[in-house]
């Protein structure tokens, strides 16, 4: 699972920054096309929902999604990684 912030819906209230117990959000640095500074993700791998939601089959935290007044936060399925050939040289 991958955490996604929908920039078209986000109004930059930064409530997600305040409520996340894992501190995966940080204040944004650049404005989007509407002039709103959208929060950025800072190491989203710390989020148990992103890592373990498929394993447990349910939402584990989701506080950021619940607090968002614009419903701009969601989890998307990630595409499976393609196998890559690894060459080891000695």
ROPA-503639 format. One record per atom (N, C-alpha, C, O, CB): residue in one letter; chain; atom name; x, y, z. Coordinates in nm, 3 decimals, padded with zeros to 5 digits. Glycine has a CB too. Example, Ala and Ser with C-alpha at 12.3 -4.5 7.8 and 13.67 -1.06 7.14 Angstrom:
residues 2
> resn / chain / name / xx / yy / zz
> A / A / N / 01.319 / -00.569 / 00.780;
> A / A / CA / 01.230 / -00.450 / 00.780;
> A / A / C / 01.320 / -00.330 / 00.780;
> A / A / O / 01.424 / -00.332 / 00.846;
> A / A / CB / 01.131 / -00.447 / 00.905;
> S / A / N / 01.285 / -00.225 / 00.708;
> S / A / CA / 01.367 / -00.106 / 00.714;
> S / A / C / 01.290 / 00.003 / 00.787;
> S / A / O / 01.341 / 00.114 / 00.804;
> S / A / CB / 01.408 / -00.060 / 00.572;
END
This chain:
residues 90
> resn / chain / name / xx / yy / zz
> X / A / N / 00.084 / -00.118 / 00.000;
> X / A / CA / 00.000 / 00.000 / 00.000;
> X / A / C / 00.089 / 00.124 / 00.000;
> X / A / O / 00.198 / 00.126 / 00.056;
> X / A / CB / -00.096 / 00.000 / 00.122;
> X / A / N / 00.037 / 00.227 / -00.065;
> X / A / CA / 00.112 / 00.350 / -00.076;
> X / A / C / 00.021 / 00.466 / -00.036;
> X / A / O / -00.092 / 00.476 / -00.084;
> X / A / CB / 00.168 / 00.370 / -00.220;
> X / A / N / 00.070 / 00.552 / 00.050;
> X / A / CA / -00.006 / 00.668 / 00.095;
> X / A / C / -00.001 / 00.776 / -00.012;
> X / A / O / 00.106 / 00.807 / -00.065;
> X / A / CB / 00.049 / 00.721 / 00.230;
> X / A / N / -00.117 / 00.833 / -00.043;
> X / A / CA / -00.126 / 00.935 / -00.147;
> X / A / C / -00.202 / 01.056 / -00.092;
> X / A / O / -00.307 / 01.042 / -00.030;
> X / A / CB / -00.197 / 00.878 / -00.275;
> X / A / N / -00.146 / 01.175 / -00.115;
> X / A / CA / -00.215 / 01.299 / -00.081;
> X / A / C / -00.265 / 01.358 / -00.212;
> X / A / O / -00.186 / 01.390 / -00.300;
> X / A / CB / -00.121 / 01.400 / -00.003;
> X / A / N / -00.395 / 01.373 / -00.225;
> X / A / CA / -00.455 / 01.428 / -00.346;
> X / A / C / -00.441 / 01.580 / -00.341;
> X / A / O / -00.511 / 01.648 / -00.265;
> X / A / CB / -00.605 / 01.386 / -00.359;
> X / A / N / -00.350 / 01.633 / -00.421;
> X / A / CA / -00.322 / 01.776 / -00.419;
> X / A / C / -00.439 / 01.859 / -00.467;
> X / A / O / -00.450 / 01.977 / -00.432;
> X / A / CB / -00.201 / 01.806 / -00.502;
> X / A / N / -00.527 / 01.801 / -00.548;
> X / A / CA / -00.643 / 01.875 / -00.597;
> X / A / C / -00.746 / 01.896 / -00.486;
> X / A / O / -00.823 / 01.992 / -00.491;
> X / A / CB / -00.707 / 01.800 / -00.714;
> X / A / N / -00.748 / 01.809 / -00.386;
> X / A / CA / -00.845 / 01.820 / -00.277;
> X / A / C / -00.789 / 01.886 / -00.152;
> X / A / O / -00.864 / 01.946 / -00.075;
> X / A / CB / -00.898 / 01.684 / -00.242;
> X / A / N / -00.658 / 01.877 / -00.131;
> X / A / CA / -00.596 / 01.925 / -00.008;
> X / A / C / -00.600 / 02.078 / -00.003;
> X / A / O / -00.572 / 02.145 / -00.102;
> X / A / CB / -00.449 / 01.875 / 00.002;
> X / A / N / -00.636 / 02.132 / 00.115;
> X / A / CA / -00.638 / 02.278 / 00.131;
> X / A / C / -00.522 / 02.327 / 00.218;
> X / A / O / -00.515 / 02.445 / 00.251;
> X / A / CB / -00.770 / 02.322 / 00.192;
> X / A / N / -00.431 / 02.235 / 00.255;
> X / A / CA / -00.311 / 02.275 / 00.328;
> X / A / C / -00.333 / 02.308 / 00.474;
> X / A / O / -00.262 / 02.393 / 00.528;
> X / A / CB / -00.250 / 02.390 / 00.262;
> X / A / N / -00.429 / 02.245 / 00.539;
> X / A / CA / -00.458 / 02.274 / 00.680;
> X / A / C / -00.354 / 02.215 / 00.774;
> X / A / O / -00.341 / 02.259 / 00.888;
> X / A / CB / -00.595 / 02.221 / 00.717;
> X / A / N / -00.279 / 02.115 / 00.728;
> X / A / CA / -00.173 / 02.049 / 00.804;
> X / A / C / -00.222 / 01.976 / 00.928;
> X / A / O / -00.145 / 01.955 / 01.022;
> X / A / CB / -00.071 / 02.150 / 00.844;
> X / A / N / -00.347 / 01.937 / 00.931;
> X / A / CA / -00.396 / 01.856 / 01.044;
> X / A / C / -00.329 / 01.720 / 01.047;
> X / A / O / -00.309 / 01.662 / 01.155;
> X / A / CB / -00.548 / 01.839 / 01.036;
> X / A / N / -00.295 / 01.668 / 00.930;
> X / A / CA / -00.228 / 01.537 / 00.925;
> X / A / C / -00.092 / 01.542 / 00.995;
> X / A / O / -00.050 / 01.444 / 01.055;
> X / A / CB / -00.210 / 01.492 / 00.778;
> X / A / N / -00.024 / 01.656 / 00.988;
> X / A / CA / 00.104 / 01.672 / 01.057;
> X / A / C / 00.087 / 01.661 / 01.207;
> X / A / O / 00.171 / 01.604 / 01.276;
> X / A / CB / 00.167 / 01.807 / 01.021;
> X / A / N / -00.023 / 01.716 / 01.256;
> X / A / CA / -00.045 / 01.722 / 01.400;
> X / A / C / -00.088 / 01.590 / 01.460;
> X / A / O / -00.053 / 01.560 / 01.575;
> X / A / CB / -00.148 / 01.825 / 01.430;
> X / A / N / -00.163 / 01.510 / 01.385;
> X / A / CA / -00.221 / 01.389 / 01.444;
> X / A / C / -00.142 / 01.261 / 01.419;
> X / A / O / -00.163 / 01.162 / 01.489;
> X / A / CB / -00.358 / 01.371 / 01.393;
> X / A / N / -00.053 / 01.260 / 01.321;
> X / A / CA / 00.017 / 01.136 / 01.288;
> X / A / C / 00.113 / 01.096 / 01.399;
> X / A / O / 00.207 / 01.170 / 01.430;
> X / A / CB / 00.093 / 01.152 / 01.155;
> X / A / N / 00.091 / 00.979 / 01.461;
> X / A / CA / 00.182 / 00.936 / 01.568;
> X / A / C / 00.317 / 00.888 / 01.516;
> X / A / O / 00.411 / 00.873 / 01.593;
> X / A / CB / 00.117 / 00.825 / 01.647;
> X / A / N / 00.328 / 00.864 / 01.385;
> X / A / CA / 00.452 / 00.813 / 01.328;
> X / A / C / 00.534 / 00.920 / 01.257;
> X / A / O / 00.642 / 00.893 / 01.205;
> X / A / CB / 00.421 / 00.702 / 01.231;
> X / A / N / 00.483 / 01.043 / 01.256;
> X / A / CA / 00.553 / 01.159 / 01.199;
> X / A / C / 00.598 / 01.134 / 01.055;
> X / A / O / 00.714 / 01.155 / 01.021;
> X / A / CB / 00.674 / 01.195 / 01.285;
> X / A / N / 00.504 / 01.090 / 00.971;
> X / A / CA / 00.541 / 01.065 / 00.831;
> X / A / C / 00.516 / 01.186 / 00.743;
> X / A / O / 00.554 / 01.185 / 00.626;
> X / A / CB / 00.464 / 00.946 / 00.778;
> X / A / N / 00.453 / 01.289 / 00.795;
> X / A / CA / 00.426 / 01.410 / 00.717;
> X / A / C / 00.520 / 01.521 / 00.760;
> X / A / O / 00.562 / 01.528 / 00.875;
> X / A / CB / 00.279 / 01.454 / 00.733;
> X / A / N / 00.552 / 01.607 / 00.665;
> X / A / CA / 00.627 / 01.728 / 00.697;
> X / A / C / 00.562 / 01.843 / 00.621;
> X / A / O / 00.490 / 01.822 / 00.522;
> X / A / CB / 00.779 / 01.713 / 00.660;
> X / A / N / 00.587 / 01.965 / 00.667;
> X / A / CA / 00.528 / 02.080 / 00.600;
> X / A / C / 00.583 / 02.090 / 00.458;
> X / A / O / 00.701 / 02.069 / 00.434;
> X / A / CB / 00.557 / 02.209 / 00.678;
> X / A / N / 00.494 / 02.122 / 00.366;
> X / A / CA / 00.535 / 02.134 / 00.227;
> X / A / C / 00.622 / 02.256 / 00.205;
> X / A / O / 00.622 / 02.350 / 00.285;
> X / A / CB / 00.412 / 02.141 / 00.138;
> X / A / N / 00.697 / 02.255 / 00.097;
> X / A / CA / 00.787 / 02.366 / 00.067;
> X / A / C / 00.748 / 02.442 / -00.059;
> X / A / O / 00.792 / 02.555 / -00.080;
> X / A / CB / 00.927 / 02.315 / 00.053;
> X / A / N / 00.666 / 02.381 / -00.143;
> X / A / CA / 00.628 / 02.449 / -00.267;
> X / A / C / 00.477 / 02.448 / -00.282;
> X / A / O / 00.408 / 02.355 / -00.240;
> X / A / CB / 00.694 / 02.382 / -00.389;
> X / A / N / 00.427 / 02.554 / -00.343;
> X / A / CA / 00.283 / 02.566 / -00.364;
> X / A / C / 00.243 / 02.492 / -00.491;
> X / A / O / 00.320 / 02.483 / -00.587;
> X / A / CB / 00.242 / 02.714 / -00.373;
> X / A / N / 00.121 / 02.438 / -00.490;
> X / A / CA / 00.070 / 02.372 / -00.610;
> X / A / C / 00.009 / 02.476 / -00.704;
> X / A / O / 00.026 / 02.596 / -00.681;
> X / A / CB / -00.034 / 02.262 / -00.574;
> X / A / N / -00.061 / 02.433 / -00.808;
> X / A / CA / -00.114 / 02.527 / -00.907;
> X / A / C / -00.220 / 02.622 / -00.851;
> X / A / O / -00.246 / 02.728 / -00.908;
> X / A / CB / -00.171 / 02.451 / -01.024;
> X / A / N / -00.283 / 02.584 / -00.739;
> X / A / CA / -00.382 / 02.671 / -00.676;
> X / A / C / -00.320 / 02.763 / -00.572;
> X / A / O / -00.390 / 02.844 / -00.511;
> X / A / CB / -00.491 / 02.587 / -00.612;
> X / A / N / -00.189 / 02.752 / -00.551;
> X / A / CA / -00.121 / 02.835 / -00.453;
> X / A / C / -00.125 / 02.781 / -00.311;
> X / A / O / -00.096 / 02.854 / -00.217;
> X / A / CB / -00.180 / 02.970 / -00.454;
> X / A / N / -00.161 / 02.654 / -00.295;
> X / A / CA / -00.171 / 02.591 / -00.163;
> X / A / C / -00.046 / 02.507 / -00.139;
> X / A / O / -00.003 / 02.432 / -00.227;
> X / A / CB / -00.300 / 02.504 / -00.152;
> X / A / N / 00.011 / 02.521 / -00.021;
> X / A / CA / 00.128 / 02.442 / 00.016;
> X / A / C / 00.079 / 02.311 / 00.077;
> X / A / O / 00.028 / 02.309 / 00.189;
> X / A / CB / 00.222 / 02.520 / 00.116;
> X / A / N / 00.094 / 02.204 / 00.003;
> X / A / CA / 00.046 / 02.072 / 00.042;
> X / A / C / 00.155 / 02.002 / 00.123;
> X / A / O / 00.272 / 02.009 / 00.086;
> X / A / CB / 00.006 / 01.988 / -00.082;
> X / A / N / 00.119 / 01.933 / 00.233;
> X / A / CA / 00.219 / 01.860 / 00.310;
> X / A / C / 00.290 / 01.754 / 00.224;
> X / A / O / 00.233 / 01.701 / 00.128;
> X / A / CB / 00.154 / 01.793 / 00.432;
> X / A / N / 00.412 / 01.726 / 00.260;
> X / A / CA / 00.492 / 01.626 / 00.189;
> X / A / C / 00.509 / 01.504 / 00.279;
> X / A / O / 00.495 / 01.513 / 00.401;
> X / A / CB / 00.631 / 01.684 / 00.146;
> X / A / N / 00.540 / 01.391 / 00.218;
> X / A / CA / 00.564 / 01.269 / 00.295;
> X / A / C / 00.710 / 01.261 / 00.333;
> X / A / O / 00.799 / 01.279 / 00.250;
> X / A / CB / 00.522 / 01.144 / 00.214;
> X / A / N / 00.735 / 01.233 / 00.459;
> X / A / CA / 00.871 / 01.218 / 00.511;
> X / A / C / 00.884 / 01.075 / 00.563;
> X / A / O / 00.837 / 01.045 / 00.673;
> X / A / CB / 00.902 / 01.324 / 00.624;
> X / A / N / 00.946 / 00.989 / 00.487;
> X / A / CA / 00.965 / 00.848 / 00.521;
> X / A / C / 00.832 / 00.777 / 00.552;
> X / A / O / 00.808 / 00.737 / 00.666;
> X / A / CB / 01.059 / 00.835 / 00.640;
> X / A / N / 00.746 / 00.762 / 00.450;
> X / A / CA / 00.618 / 00.696 / 00.473;
> X / A / C / 00.630 / 00.549 / 00.510;
> X / A / O / 00.531 / 00.487 / 00.550;
> X / A / CB / 00.533 / 00.709 / 00.352;
> X / A / N / 00.749 / 00.492 / 00.497;
> X / A / CA / 00.766 / 00.350 / 00.536;
> X / A / C / 00.747 / 00.330 / 00.686;
> X / A / O / 00.734 / 00.216 / 00.730;
> X / A / CB / 00.904 / 00.300 / 00.494;
> X / A / N / 00.746 / 00.436 / 00.764;
> X / A / CA / 00.720 / 00.423 / 00.908;
> X / A / C / 00.573 / 00.400 / 00.939;
> X / A / O / 00.538 / 00.361 / 01.050;
> X / A / CB / 00.768 / 00.547 / 00.980;
> X / A / N / 00.487 / 00.424 / 00.841;
> X / A / CA / 00.342 / 00.409 / 00.862;
> X / A / C / 00.305 / 00.261 / 00.862;
> X / A / O / 00.330 / 00.192 / 00.763;
> X / A / CB / 00.262 / 00.485 / 00.752;
> X / A / N / 00.246 / 00.210 / 00.971;
> X / A / CA / 00.210 / 00.068 / 00.973;
> X / A / C / 00.098 / 00.037 / 00.875;
> X / A / O / 00.088 / -00.077 / 00.827;
> X / A / CB / 00.168 / 00.027 / 01.113;
> X / A / N / 00.015 / 00.134 / 00.843;
> X / A / CA / -00.091 / 00.110 / 00.746;
> X / A / C / -00.033 / 00.083 / 00.609;
> X / A / O / -00.080 / -00.005 / 00.537;
> X / A / CB / -00.186 / 00.228 / 00.739;
> X / A / N / 00.071 / 00.159 / 00.572;
> X / A / CA / 00.134 / 00.140 / 00.441;
> X / A / C / 00.203 / 00.004 / 00.433;
> X / A / O / 00.199 / -00.061 / 00.329;
> X / A / CB / 00.235 / 00.252 / 00.413;
> X / A / N / 00.266 / -00.037 / 00.542;
> X / A / CA / 00.346 / -00.159 / 00.540;
> X / A / C / 00.265 / -00.285 / 00.565;
> X / A / O / 00.290 / -00.388 / 00.504;
> X / A / CB / 00.455 / -00.150 / 00.642;
> X / A / N / 00.167 / -00.278 / 00.655;
> X / A / CA / 00.106 / -00.401 / 00.705;
> X / A / C / -00.043 / -00.418 / 00.677;
> X / A / O / -00.102 / -00.517 / 00.720;
> X / A / CB / 00.127 / -00.408 / 00.849;
> X / A / N / -00.104 / -00.324 / 00.607;
> X / A / CA / -00.247 / -00.332 / 00.585;
> X / A / C / -00.286 / -00.457 / 00.507;
> X / A / O / -00.387 / -00.520 / 00.538;
> X / A / CB / -00.296 / -00.209 / 00.513;
> X / A / N / -00.210 / -00.492 / 00.407;
> X / A / CA / -00.241 / -00.613 / 00.329;
> X / A / C / -00.222 / -00.739 / 00.412;
> X / A / O / -00.299 / -00.835 / 00.401;
> X / A / CB / -00.153 / -00.620 / 00.203;
> X / A / N / -00.118 / -00.739 / 00.496;
> X / A / CA / -00.091 / -00.856 / 00.579;
> X / A / C / -00.204 / -00.883 / 00.676;
> X / A / O / -00.248 / -00.997 / 00.691;
> X / A / CB / 00.040 / -00.838 / 00.656;
> X / A / N / -00.252 / -00.777 / 00.743;
> X / A / CA / -00.357 / -00.794 / 00.843;
> X / A / C / -00.498 / -00.786 / 00.784;
> X / A / O / -00.594 / -00.829 / 00.846;
> X / A / CB / -00.343 / -00.690 / 00.950;
> X / A / N / -00.509 / -00.732 / 00.663;
> X / A / CA / -00.639 / -00.725 / 00.597;
> X / A / C / -00.732 / -00.620 / 00.653;
> X / A / O / -00.853 / -00.629 / 00.633;
> X / A / CB / -00.704 / -00.856 / 00.606;
> X / A / N / -00.679 / -00.522 / 00.722;
> X / A / CA / -00.764 / -00.415 / 00.778;
> X / A / C / -00.680 / -00.290 / 00.799;
> X / A / O / -00.557 / -00.294 / 00.792;
> X / A / CB / -00.828 / -00.459 / 00.913;
> X / A / N / -00.747 / -00.179 / 00.823;
> X / A / CA / -00.678 / -00.053 / 00.850;
> X / A / C / -00.621 / -00.057 / 00.991;
> X / A / O / -00.693 / -00.090 / 01.086;
> X / A / CB / -00.774 / 00.068 / 00.832;
> X / A / N / -00.494 / -00.025 / 01.006;
> X / A / CA / -00.429 / -00.035 / 01.136;
> X / A / C / -00.427 / 00.099 / 01.210;
> X / A / O / -00.441 / 00.101 / 01.332;
> X / A / CB / -00.287 / -00.085 / 01.119;
> X / A / N / -00.411 / 00.208 / 01.140;
> X / A / CA / -00.408 / 00.338 / 01.206;
> X / A / C / -00.510 / 00.427 / 01.136;
> X / A / O / -00.625 / 00.434 / 01.179;
> X / A / CB / -00.264 / 00.402 / 01.203;
> X / A / N / -00.471 / 00.494 / 01.030;
> X / A / CA / -00.564 / 00.574 / 00.952;
> X / A / C / -00.611 / 00.702 / 01.016;
> X / A / O / -00.711 / 00.760 / 00.972;
> X / A / CB / -00.680 / 00.493 / 00.921;
> X / A / N / -00.541 / 00.750 / 01.120;
> X / A / CA / -00.581 / 00.874 / 01.187;
> X / A / C / -00.574 / 00.992 / 01.091;
> X / A / O / -00.661 / 01.079 / 01.093;
> X / A / CB / -00.493 / 00.900 / 01.309;
> X / A / N / -00.471 / 00.995 / 01.007;
> X / A / CA / -00.457 / 01.105 / 00.912;
> X / A / C / -00.575 / 01.110 / 00.815;
> X / A / O / -00.624 / 01.218 / 00.782;
> X / A / CB / -00.325 / 01.091 / 00.834;
> X / A / N / -00.619 / 00.994 / 00.771;
> X / A / CA / -00.732 / 00.987 / 00.678;
> X / A / C / -00.862 / 01.030 / 00.747;
> X / A / O / -00.945 / 01.097 / 00.686;
> X / A / CB / -00.746 / 00.845 / 00.621;
> X / A / N / -00.878 / 00.992 / 00.873;
> X / A / CA / -01.000 / 01.027 / 00.945;
> X / A / C / -01.006 / 01.177 / 00.975;
> X / A / O / -01.115 / 01.235 / 00.973;
> X / A / CB / -01.009 / 00.948 / 01.074;
> X / A / N / -00.893 / 01.240 / 01.004;
> X / A / CA / -00.893 / 01.379 / 01.044;
> X / A / C / -00.900 / 01.475 / 00.926;
> X / A / O / -00.937 / 01.591 / 00.942;
> X / A / CB / -00.770 / 01.409 / 01.126;
> X / A / N / -00.865 / 01.428 / 00.807;
> X / A / CA / -00.860 / 01.515 / 00.689;
> X / A / C / -01.001 / 01.564 / 00.653;
> X / A / O / -01.086 / 01.483 / 00.617;
> X / A / CB / -00.797 / 01.440 / 00.569;
> X / A / N / -01.025 / 01.695 / 00.661;
> X / A / CA / -01.160 / 01.745 / 00.632;
> X / A / C / -01.195 / 01.740 / 00.484;
> X / A / O / -01.313 / 01.747 / 00.448;
> X / A / CB / -01.174 / 01.888 / 00.681;
> X / A / N / -01.096 / 01.727 / 00.397;
> X / A / CA / -01.120 / 01.727 / 00.253;
> X / A / C / -01.110 / 01.588 / 00.191;
> X / A / O / -01.122 / 01.574 / 00.070;
> X / A / CB / -01.024 / 01.819 / 00.186;
> X / A / N / -01.089 / 01.487 / 00.272;
> X / A / CA / -01.072 / 01.349 / 00.227;
> X / A / C / -00.966 / 01.341 / 00.117;
> X / A / O / -00.986 / 01.277 / 00.014;
> X / A / CB / -01.206 / 01.293 / 00.175;
> X / A / N / -00.852 / 01.406 / 00.143;
> X / A / CA / -00.745 / 01.412 / 00.045;
> X / A / C / -00.640 / 01.304 / 00.065;
> X / A / O / -00.545 / 01.296 / -00.013;
> X / A / CB / -00.679 / 01.547 / 00.049;
> X / A / N / -00.653 / 01.222 / 00.169;
> X / A / CA / -00.553 / 01.118 / 00.199;
> X / A / C / -00.616 / 00.982 / 00.174;
> X / A / O / -00.726 / 00.952 / 00.221;
> X / A / CB / -00.502 / 01.130 / 00.346;
> X / A / N / -00.543 / 00.899 / 00.100;
> X / A / CA / -00.592 / 00.763 / 00.073;
> X / A / C / -00.472 / 00.670 / 00.054;
> X / A / O / -00.358 / 00.714 / 00.039;
> X / A / CB / -00.684 / 00.761 / -00.053;
> X / A / N / -00.502 / 00.541 / 00.054;
> X / A / CA / -00.400 / 00.440 / 00.028;
> X / A / C / -00.431 / 00.375 / -00.105;
> X / A / O / -00.544 / 00.334 / -00.130;
> X / A / CB / -00.393 / 00.335 / 00.141;
> X / A / N / -00.330 / 00.366 / -00.190;
> X / A / CA / -00.345 / 00.300 / -00.320;
> X / A / C / -00.261 / 00.173 / -00.321;
> X / A / O / -00.157 / 00.164 / -00.256;
> X / A / CB / -00.302 / 00.394 / -00.435;
> X / A / N / -00.309 / 00.074 / -00.395;
> X / A / CA / -00.231 / -00.048 / -00.413;
> X / A / C / -00.112 / -00.017 / -00.501;
> X / A / O / -00.123 / 00.055 / -00.600;
> X / A / CB / -00.318 / -00.162 / -00.475;
> X / A / N / 00.001 / -00.072 / -00.464;
> X / A / CA / 00.121 / -00.056 / -00.546;
> X / A / C / 00.128 / -00.169 / -00.647;
> X / A / O / 00.085 / -00.281 / -00.621;
> X / A / CB / 00.249 / -00.053 / -00.457;
> X / A / N / 00.183 / -00.138 / -00.761;
> X / A / CA / 00.203 / -00.242 / -00.862;
> X / A / C / 00.313 / -00.336 / -00.814;
> X / A / O / 00.410 / -00.292 / -00.753;
> X / A / CB / 00.241 / -00.179 / -01.001;
> X / A / N / 00.298 / -00.464 / -00.841;
> X / A / CA / 00.404 / -00.556 / -00.799;
> X / A / C / 00.534 / -00.523 / -00.872;
> X / A / O / 00.535 / -00.486 / -00.989;
> X / A / CB / 00.364 / -00.703 / -00.826;
> X / A / N / 00.640 / -00.537 / -00.800;
> X / A / CA / 00.771 / -00.508 / -00.859;
> X / A / C / 00.810 / -00.616 / -00.957;
> X / A / O / 00.790 / -00.736 / -00.934;
> X / A / CB / 00.878 / -00.494 / -00.749;
> X / A / N / 00.865 / -00.572 / -01.065;
> X / A / CA / 00.911 / -00.666 / -01.165;
> X / A / C / 01.045 / -00.725 / -01.122;
> X / A / O / 01.130 / -00.654 / -01.068;
> X / A / CB / 00.922 / -00.598 / -01.303;
> X / A / N / 01.065 / -00.856 / -01.144;
> X / A / CA / 01.195 / -00.914 / -01.111;
> X / A / C / 01.305 / -00.853 / -01.197;
> X / A / O / 01.287 / -00.831 / -01.317;
> X / A / CB / 01.193 / -01.067 / -01.128;
> X / A / N / 01.418 / -00.827 / -01.135;
> X / A / CA / 01.531 / -00.769 / -01.207;
> X / A / C / 01.648 / -00.865 / -01.199;
> X / A / O / 01.670 / -00.932 / -01.098;
> X / A / CB / 01.569 / -00.630 / -01.150;
> X / A / N / 01.722 / -00.869 / -01.306;
> X / A / CA / 01.840 / -00.953 / -01.310;
> X / A / C / 01.953 / -00.881 / -01.236;
> X / A / O / 01.981 / -00.764 / -01.262;
> X / A / CB / 01.880 / -00.985 / -01.457;
> X / A / N / 02.016 / -00.951 / -01.146;
> X / A / CA / 02.124 / -00.895 / -01.067;
> X / A / C / 02.255 / -00.962 / -01.109;
> X / A / O / 02.265 / -01.084 / -01.112;
> X / A / CB / 02.099 / -00.913 / -00.914;
> X / A / N / 02.352 / -00.881 / -01.141;
> X / A / CA / 02.481 / -00.932 / -01.182;
> X / A / C / 02.582 / -00.898 / -01.072;
> X / A / O / 02.600 / -00.781 / -01.037;
> X / A / CB / 02.525 / -00.874 / -01.320;
> X / A / N / 02.647 / -01.000 / -01.020;
> X / A / CA / 02.746 / -00.980 / -00.915;
> X / A / C / 02.883 / -01.000 / -00.976;
> X / A / O / 02.913 / -01.105 / -01.034;
> X / A / CB / 02.722 / -01.076 / -00.795;
> X / A / N / 02.966 / -00.900 / -00.960;
> X / A / CA / 03.102 / -00.910 / -01.013;
> X / A / C / 03.200 / -00.922 / -00.899;
> X / A / O / 03.185 / -00.858 / -00.795;
> X / A / CB / 03.136 / -00.787 / -01.101;
> X / A / N / 03.301 / -01.006 / -00.919;
> X / A / CA / 03.402 / -01.026 / -00.815;
> X / A / C / 03.530 / -00.957 / -00.854;
> X / A / O / 03.628 / -00.962 / -00.779;
> X / A / CB / 03.428 / -01.174 / -00.791;
END
